[in-house]
């Protein structure tokens, strides 16, 4: 007996006609295979996302653990007994008086730090060097950790369990730190459930809105206090670029952005109507805004008369072959780093004066500094400034131009005022060297080896490799008469060996 399918031929208009054709089995097999491969891909995707989620939760747990450890370190160093033990004076018979500072001028004195300040600075610098972060970053980490381990234990617990990220915790801390502790505990309890589900950006908006209703002070009072924090910051970026940040009132910054945008829009309209400008050279709104800001900032004249181009003092090192246009070897901008050859030539061409510093085109060794720049100490300071580039404490990026010159081996202890015993230190790290248990020695080539109070060694290297500066023939000058302000050290250098105003 034949089947119904054999008795009735397939209808060509039937949508299932192909499935019932002779290739139905092959189509069904291919369909099942594609579906299987898709399910496998979805399973693999889920597995890999789960791994990323687990790693993300692990980061939160590790950050929570770090917070507890740093909070414990901060609490230990705050103990008056431990703070006293971190003071170098504890092991001495007497107590040191005021300390000398200021490398560029006549010696002046500053008050010594108290035990608690020495302990605080010691812990910050130790953590910064151990974690390879800036001092300010280490200080913020320690401060945050103390808050997490103190009034924000619920947030710390959520991080320890991987329920929220460290960034979520920072958002909560940022908002809770503005209100009283009793209010903060209630707000934390209200925000934590949301923090487990919201993104950082959404949480920030929600937390800011709730904090606004709970803050004991009006927005007017807080805005008045916030104005005092206004400022401008610069940060170097790769490829010869930099970022300038202006922190000001909302109405000022928004109005400035609106003005720049209007300038850019009108300029772009004019450029589009100019057929002489190639299409690939037409600027975007963002590019015109940046150019307009540069023009207004550098050339715009204010009521006080400032403006008219760049007048700040900068130091640019340009290889002589680059200056002559024979090579494209980058120049070097102090406080930033390498800059394009054409930019270095442009800056050099507009400089009111130049300091001749010829270097070997291959080795970079100093060949000459020129006779007119040979005087001491100005030439020695300039040479050290070029060599160091920044403060020579580990991790510090403050430019040498805003730092002080320090004798690695103290002058009063016989340390000579010579290039291989001098280095730039910013004010805070200069004091750290002299008022804490940090110590430093200088190796050949200007390498500084710092030893922390915990015994860790950290090396810092010069920014520019230079040979020793040239020296004048020795002069037979009478020795200086010792004075109460600056006694001549028994085994130290004589006056004829030192600059007129010796560095620190």
Phi and psi in degrees as a GROMACS rama.xvg file:
@    title "Ramachandran Plot"
@    xaxis  label "Phi"
@    yaxis  label "Psi"
@TYPE xy
-81.2702  154.664  UNK-2
-78.2132  163.399  UNK-3
-60.1091  -34.0511  UNK-4
-66.3144  -31.3384  UNK-5
-78.6583  -28.3495  UNK-6
-76.6037  -32.5834  UNK-7
-119.642  114.584  UNK-8
-65.2443  150.336  UNK-9
-64.826  145.468  UNK-10
-85.3951  125.14  UNK-11
-61.8124  -26.7956  UNK-12
-82.6956  -5.49988  UNK-13
-71.0327  126.229  UNK-14
-61.7545  -21.7333  UNK-15
-94.5001  14.5554  UNK-16
-58.6081  -44.3798  UNK-17
-65.2359  -36.3984  UNK-18
-68.5659  -24.6427  UNK-19
-96.5378  4.31497  UNK-20
-75.7754  -176.256  UNK-21
-65.4829  -22.9663  UNK-22
-97.2636  16.2485  UNK-23
-59.3365  -40.6547  UNK-24
-63.7953  -41.2665  UNK-25
-65.9427  -40.774  UNK-26
-63.5897  -43.819  UNK-27
-62.7788  -41.0452  UNK-28
-64.3969  -42.6307  UNK-29
-65.6112  -39.2034  UNK-30
-62.6304  -45.9407  UNK-31
-63.222  -37.5813  UNK-32
-65.5694  -44.0345  UNK-33
-62.9126  -39.863  UNK-34
-65.4342  -38.9798  UNK-35
-64.7306  -44.7369  UNK-36
-62.5789  -37.9064  UNK-37
-66.2429  -41.7381  UNK-38
-63.0543  -39.3135  UNK-39
-63.7661  -40.3683  UNK-40
-63.9618  -41.2598  UNK-41
-65.8866  -38.4298  UNK-42
-64.6181  -43.5912  UNK-43
-63.4465  -42.2861  UNK-44
-59.1445  -46.0511  UNK-45
-62.2719  -39.9475  UNK-46
-65.9645  -42.6794  UNK-47
-70.3341  -38.0132  UNK-48
-65.2165  -38.4292  UNK-49
-62.2844  -38.0557  UNK-50
-64.2177  -42.9463  UNK-51
-63.1569  -40.1787  UNK-52
-64.3458  -41.2563  UNK-53
-64.2684  -41.0695  UNK-54
-64.7191  -38.6032  UNK-55
-63.2636  -43.2504  UNK-56
-65.3126  -35.7615  UNK-57
-63.9382  -37.3383  UNK-58
-63.0394  -43.0359  UNK-59
-61.1048  -42.9484  UNK-60
-64.0733  -41.2747  UNK-61
-65.0395  -40.0989  UNK-62
-63.6035  -38.434  UNK-63
-65.0399  -39.8584  UNK-64
-64.6731  -42.2941  UNK-65
-61.6188  -38.7807  UNK-66
-62.109  -41.9394  UNK-67
-65.4192  -40.5976  UNK-68
-66.3468  -44.9524  UNK-69
-67.1848  -36.7114  UNK-70
-64.0759  -39.241  UNK-71
-65.302  -40.1699  UNK-72
-63.2515  -42.8494  UNK-73
-64.4784  -40.2065  UNK-74
-66.7638  -39.7714  UNK-75
-63.1674  -44.7606  UNK-76
-71.8807  -19.5539  UNK-77
-79.2374  -14.9502  UNK-78
-63.8855  126.098  UNK-79
-54.6697  -35.1037  UNK-80
-66.492  -46.8386  UNK-81
-67.8711  -37.0364  UNK-82
-61.6714  -39.2872  UNK-83
-65.6761  -35.8184  UNK-84
-69.1968  -22.4816  UNK-85
-86.2949  -1.90865  UNK-86
-85.3638  125.447  UNK-87
-57.163  -27.2658  UNK-88
-67.8961  -18.1869  UNK-89
-61.2417  -35.9765  UNK-90
-88.2792  -1.98293  UNK-91
-97.347  155.1  UNK-92
-70.2871  -40.6589  UNK-93
-110.123  177.561  UNK-94
-107.359  132.58  UNK-95
-68.2456  149.148  UNK-96
-89.5723  -154.611  UNK-97
-61.0418  155.547  UNK-98
-106.75  146.217  UNK-99
-78.4587  147.844  UNK-100
-152.392  -175.807  UNK-101
72.6458  101.407  UNK-102
-78.5581  -25.9495  UNK-103
-90.8116  -18.9044  UNK-104
-122.364  -175.349  UNK-105
-63.5153  148.455  UNK-106
-58.9662  137.367  UNK-107
-130.193  168.655  UNK-108
-118.549  150.564  UNK-109
-131.229  154.194  UNK-110
-68.9115  145.163  UNK-111
-73.0785  150.165  UNK-112
-68.8205  149.913  UNK-113
-78.1611  168.232  UNK-114
-55.76  -45.8028  UNK-115
-63.7264  -37.8231  UNK-116
-69.8498  -39.4562  UNK-117
-60.8725  -43.8748  UNK-118
-64.8857  -41.7266  UNK-119
-63.515  -47.5094  UNK-120
-64.3506  -38.0483  UNK-121
-62.629  -46.4536  UNK-122
-64.9101  -43.3284  UNK-123
-61.3212  -47.151  UNK-124
-67.7266  -37.3043  UNK-125
-61.7769  -48.1024  UNK-126
-64.8354  -42.3099  UNK-127
-59.8455  -46.1221  UNK-128
-70.7049  -37.0265  UNK-129
-68.4728  -36.1846  UNK-130
-95.1316  -3.25693  UNK-131
58.1884  49.6632  UNK-132
-127.907  167.96  UNK-133
-71.9404  157.483  UNK-134
-56.0481  -43.9535  UNK-135
-62.81  -38.4462  UNK-136
-64.1135  -43.4515  UNK-137
-64.165  -40.9991  UNK-138
-62.3107  -42.5191  UNK-139
-65.407  -40.1665  UNK-140
-61.0959  -43.6882  UNK-141
-66.1014  -42.4014  UNK-142
-63.6302  -43.2438  UNK-143
-63.1361  -41.3934  UNK-144
-62.2159  -39.4076  UNK-145
-63.6571  -37.2804  UNK-146
-71.4452  -41.7631  UNK-147
-61.755  -42.8643  UNK-148
-79.0332  -10.3464  UNK-149
-104.572  -101.914  UNK-150
-72.8507  -11.2332  UNK-151
-115.118  45.0957  UNK-152
-66.308  -30.8114  UNK-153
-65.0346  -40.0276  UNK-154
-66.0241  -41.6341  UNK-155
-62.5753  -39.2165  UNK-156
-63.5881  -40.8861  UNK-157
-63.7489  -37.9487  UNK-158
-67.8719  -39.6678  UNK-159
-62.0912  -30.0297  UNK-160
-91.6449  1.62409  UNK-161
73.7106  18.0429  UNK-162
-80.174  -30.4407  UNK-163
-134.178  158.056  UNK-164
-85.9165  168.174  UNK-165
-63.481  -33.783  UNK-166
-66.7511  -38.017  UNK-167
-61.1511  -42.2124  UNK-168
-62.4299  -37.8457  UNK-169
-65.2314  -38.0716  UNK-170
-62.6799  -45.1878  UNK-171
-61.2005  -42.9649  UNK-172
-63.5683  -41.9606  UNK-173
-59.5758  -39.7172  UNK-174
-81.4879  -38.1229  UNK-175
-72.5307  -23.1778  UNK-176
-71.1589  -9.61857  UNK-177
-94.0148  -5.64352  UNK-178
-123.503  161.29  UNK-179
-58.0091  155.274  UNK-180
-59.2578  -40.7615  UNK-181
-64.9316  -36.0294  UNK-182
-72.8903  -35.1022  UNK-183
-63.374  -38.5353  UNK-184
-63.3186  -41.4885  UNK-185
-67.2472  -42.0525  UNK-186
-67.1859  -37.0218  UNK-187
-61.6469  -43.9927  UNK-188
-64.4738  -30.9507  UNK-189
-78.3382  -31.6831  UNK-190
-89.8868  -26.309  UNK-191
-57.7132  -45.1099  UNK-192
-59.2675  -38.4746  UNK-193
-68.1598  -35.1686  UNK-194
-62.9038  -24.6853  UNK-195
-77.6781  -14.3374  UNK-196
-118.415  -25.1698  UNK-197
-91.6304  156.13  UNK-198
-72.7596  167.654  UNK-199
-60.025  -43.2649  UNK-200
-63.3393  -45.3767  UNK-201
-65.046  -39.6271  UNK-202
-63.5432  -38.9068  UNK-203
-61.9746  -42.9709  UNK-204
-63.9391  -46.2809  UNK-205
-64.7107  -43.894  UNK-206
-65.5128  -40.5399  UNK-207
-63.6451  -39.0816  UNK-208
-66.8372  -44.7868  UNK-209
-67.9001  -39.032  UNK-210
-63.6449  -33.0204  UNK-211
-62.7028  -36.392  UNK-212
-75.5557  -24.6207  UNK-213
-97.9775  -11.5702  UNK-214
-67.8879  132.313  UNK-215
-70.9074  -22.0844  UNK-216
-101.293  151.428  UNK-217
-73.0483  159.197  UNK-218
-62.7608  -32.0302  UNK-219
-62.1675  -44.9513  UNK-220
-64.6417  -43.6505  UNK-221
-68.6633  -37.3924  UNK-222
-64.8955  -37.281  UNK-223
-63.2563  -40.7741  UNK-224
-70.9418  -33.6991  UNK-225
-68.8504  -26.8915  UNK-226
-59.5529  -30.5281  UNK-227
-65.6633  -17.4636  UNK-228
-90.4776  2.80989  UNK-229
-61.2156  153.321  UNK-230
177.998  179.153  UNK-231
-132.292  134.367  UNK-232
-128.859  146.377  UNK-233
-120.291  143.388  UNK-234
-140.433  128.688  UNK-235
-70.6018  142.555  UNK-236
-124.082  164.48  UNK-237
-64.635  164.282  UNK-238
62.1862  38.2018  UNK-239
73.1975  22.5639  UNK-240
-114.72  168.228  UNK-241
-153.699  162.502  UNK-242
-119.948  129.548  UNK-243
-111.144  119.788  UNK-244
-109.141  127.034  UNK-245
-110.479  117.975  UNK-246
-106.07  106.193  UNK-247
-140.854  -169.312  UNK-248
-66.8749  155.99  UNK-249
-61.277  -41.197  UNK-250
-69.8311  -35.5688  UNK-251
-69.1147  -49.1873  UNK-252
-66.9912  -38.0797  UNK-253
-68.5036  -40.7627  UNK-254
-64.1529  -39.2859  UNK-255
-64.6714  -42.2245  UNK-256
-64.2198  -38.99  UNK-257
-64.6025  -41.0001  UNK-258
-64.8614  -44.2693  UNK-259
-62.1169  -39.7637  UNK-260
-65.3908  -40.613  UNK-261
-65.1359  -42.1332  UNK-262
-60.0907  -43.7637  UNK-263
-65.2923  -41.4844  UNK-264
-64.6962  -44.4907  UNK-265
-66.9569  -37.3233  UNK-266
-66.9657  -40.8013  UNK-267
-65.1981  -38.5116  UNK-268
-61.6034  -40.8293  UNK-269
-66.8207  -38.5211  UNK-270
-67.8889  -33.7292  UNK-271
-68.674  -27.414  UNK-272
-86.1779  -7.19329  UNK-273
-93.319  108.138  UNK-274
-72.514  -12.8162  UNK-275
-77.5105  -13.3711  UNK-276
-91.895  118.942  UNK-277
-60.6083  151.372  UNK-278
-59.7532  -38.9099  UNK-279
-74.8831  -4.91189  UNK-280
-109.308  4.71846  UNK-281
-76.3154  133.086  UNK-282
-86.3771  149.546  UNK-283
-80.8934  169.892  UNK-284
-59.8142  -43.4636  UNK-285
-63.5931  -41.1862  UNK-286
-65.1269  -40.7486  UNK-287
-68.4037  -37.9842  UNK-288
-59.1176  -44.384  UNK-289
-64.1745  -41.9848  UNK-290
-66.4523  -39.754  UNK-291
-66.0538  -40.138  UNK-292
-63.5705  -40.8841  UNK-293
-62.6529  -43.5245  UNK-294
-63.6443  -44.3172  UNK-295
-67.4307  -37.8976  UNK-296
-76.0348  -42.2637  UNK-297
-86.2907  -34.2514  UNK-298
-114.72  -14.114  UNK-299
-70.7692  130.603  UNK-300
-90.7103  126.192  UNK-301
-92.326  170.15  UNK-302
-56.1245  -24.3738  UNK-303
-86.0869  -2.20845  UNK-304
93.5018  3.80997  UNK-305
-78.5182  159.019  UNK-306
126.78  -168.593  UNK-307
83.2743  33.7276  UNK-308
102.599  179.758  UNK-309
-80.3908  122.164  UNK-310
-117.897  -4.18481  UNK-311
-65.2615  151.961  UNK-312
-79.9386  122.19  UNK-313
-128.178  154.391  UNK-314
-120.213  116.96  UNK-315
-118.427  124.102  UNK-316
-95.4608  123.135  UNK-317
-124.792  119.678  UNK-318
-58.0627  141.657  UNK-319
-60.6358  -36.3306  UNK-320
-70.1389  -29.9838  UNK-321
-67.8423  -41.9937  UNK-322
-62.3275  -34.2115  UNK-323
-82.5464  -4.9405  UNK-324
81.1588  14.3474  UNK-325
-88.6532  -23.5597  UNK-326
-134.497  167.705  UNK-327
-111.115  28.8293  UNK-328
-60.3275  129.729  UNK-329
-62.9761  151.512  UNK-330
-82.6437  179.8  UNK-331
-134.344  116.275  UNK-332
-94.8554  123.196  UNK-333
-60.2081  134.612  UNK-334
84.8548  -5.42789  UNK-335
-128.352  -64.8591  UNK-336
137.608  -151.188  UNK-337
-65.4778  138.582  UNK-338
-128.914  154.584  UNK-339
-57.8113  150.658  UNK-340
-59.6697  -41.8241  UNK-341
-66.7063  -33.3966  UNK-342
-68.204  -41.4116  UNK-343
-61.9991  -41.3055  UNK-344
-65.8816  -37.5073  UNK-345
-65.7313  -44.5832  UNK-346
-64.1191  -43.284  UNK-347
-63.4094  -39.7239  UNK-348
-64.796  -29.6033  UNK-349
-97.7243  4.98915  UNK-350
-73.3183  136.062  UNK-351
-67.3351  -26.3674  UNK-352
-153.598  158.195  UNK-353
-127.688  149.321  UNK-354
-108.137  116.655  UNK-355
-75.3575  119.607  UNK-356
-137.007  91.5556  UNK-357
-82.8296  133.872  UNK-358
-125.469  153.013  UNK-359
-65.4821  130.531  UNK-360
-64.3389  -18.1864  UNK-361
-106.196  -47.3986  UNK-362
-90.1803  -22.9384  UNK-363
77.9954  4.71046  UNK-364
-68.997  144.054  UNK-365
-70.5727  130.655  UNK-366
-103.395  -35.9785  UNK-367
-161.927  148.726  UNK-368
-115.594  2.77996  UNK-369
83.6751  144.826  UNK-370
-68.6246  -34.0438  UNK-371
-72.9677  -14.5446  UNK-372
-109.725  27.8954  UNK-373
-92.6273  -11.2478  UNK-374
-69.6534  151.452  UNK-375
-108.518  135.915  UNK-376
-100.393  -4.13843  UNK-377
-57.376  -43.4697  UNK-378
-67.2688  -38.5966  UNK-379
-65.4982  -40.9693  UNK-380
-62.4637  -43.0882  UNK-381
-63.593  -40.6284  UNK-382
-63.8497  -44.1666  UNK-383
-66.0463  -38.0944  UNK-384
-62.8836  -41.2393  UNK-385
-69.0965  -40.9458  UNK-386
-65.4131  -48.0399  UNK-387
-78.2988  -45.3192  UNK-388
78.8858  -48.2462  UNK-389
-138.882  176.532  UNK-390
-56.4954  140.153  UNK-391
-94.3079  13.0898  UNK-392
-78.8362  145.772  UNK-393
-53.3791  126.18  UNK-394
84.6029  -10.4538  UNK-395
-80.8155  137.133  UNK-396
-117.751  11.3035  UNK-397
-65.8051  130.2  UNK-398
-58.5167  149.425  UNK-399
-61.394  -29.6351  UNK-400
-63.7054  -20.942  UNK-401
-113.148  24.6581  UNK-402
-120.906  175.939  UNK-403
-110.78  153.914  UNK-404
-92.803  127.437  UNK-405
-118.415  140.118  UNK-406
-74.3283  119.441  UNK-407
-59.5153  -51.5893  UNK-408
-95.5075  121.428  UNK-409
-53.2011  140.528  UNK-410
-60.2422  -39.5807  UNK-411
-69.8021  -12.1398  UNK-412
-104.222  17.3047  UNK-413
96.0036  4.32575  UNK-414
-71.8405  126.249  UNK-415
-74.2762  155.803  UNK-416
-87.893  77.417  UNK-417
-134.63  159.409  UNK-418
-58.6715  -30.5116  UNK-419
-91.2132  13.332  UNK-420
-131.664  14.4987  UNK-421
-125.545  147.248  UNK-422
-161.115  154.441  UNK-423
-82.6542  135.379  UNK-424
-134.608  136.127  UNK-425
-69.069  165.55  UNK-426
-52.8981  -52.6864  UNK-427
-62.0813  -40.2565  UNK-428
-77.9491  -24.4327  UNK-429
-63.0112  -46.1129  UNK-430
-68.7599  -35.7895  UNK-431
-59.4832  -40.788  UNK-432
-62.3703  -40.0162  UNK-433
-92.144  -16.2012  UNK-434
-119.619  3.78501  UNK-435
-128.381  -173.608  UNK-436
-86.0279  8.01169  UNK-437
-67.4048  144.492  UNK-438
-137.546  158.964  UNK-439
-148.828  143.998  UNK-440
-129.066  155.162  UNK-441
-111.558  125.9  UNK-442
-96.1018  165.61  UNK-443
-54.6551  144.542  UNK-444
86.6762  10.5924  UNK-445
76.8446  17.8444  UNK-446
-81.1614  127.591  UNK-447
-102.082  133.081  UNK-448
-113.911  109.257  UNK-449
-95.7613  139.781  UNK-450
-118.848  121.399  UNK-451
-79.909  164.343  UNK-452
-57.788  -26.5671  UNK-453
-82.878  -3.72079  UNK-454
94.4904  4.23531  UNK-455
-81.2217  140.866  UNK-456
-101.603  135.721  UNK-457
-134.488  127.608  UNK-458
-101.634  140.71  UNK-459
-124.93  144.546  UNK-460
-118.029  150.723  UNK-461
-60.2599  150.671  UNK-462
-73.6012  -32.9856  UNK-463
-126.816  133.86  UNK-464
-84.2964  117.394  UNK-465
-128.81  150.728  UNK-466
-78.9181  173.958  UNK-467
-64.4929  143.418  UNK-468
-68.6259  147.977  UNK-469
-67.1294  151.129  UNK-470
-123.494  151.349  UNK-471
-74.9656  155.871  UNK-472
-58.2866  146.739  UNK-473
-60.1834  137.369  UNK-474
-102.801  142.746  UNK-475
-93.4295  84.598  UNK-476
-107.707  146.238  UNK-477
-64.5593  148.675  UNK-478
-67.1348  146.107  UNK-479
-72.1523  147.673  UNK-480
-77.0686  129.15  UNK-481
-60.3148  141.691  UNK-482
-125.118  158.11  UNK-483
-61.5832  -31.6653  UNK-484
-72.5387  -34.3366  UNK-485
-142.517  83.4658  UNK-486
-68.4595  143.454  UNK-487
-73.9256  122.961  UNK-488
-65.7431  143.906  UNK-489
-55.6289  -43.1473  UNK-490
-113.068  14.366  UNK-491
-87.0727  -175.865  UNK-492
-72.4869  158.125  UNK-493
-87.8638  169.29  UNK-494
-62.684  -33.0004  UNK-495
-68.0316  -18.1122  UNK-496
-91.0102  -10.7246  UNK-497
-109.446  157.268  UNK-498
-65.4923  166.15  UNK-499
-61.1502  -39.9249  UNK-500
-118.574  89.5421  UNK-501
-62.0282  142.73  UNK-502
-63.4538  178.918  UNK-503
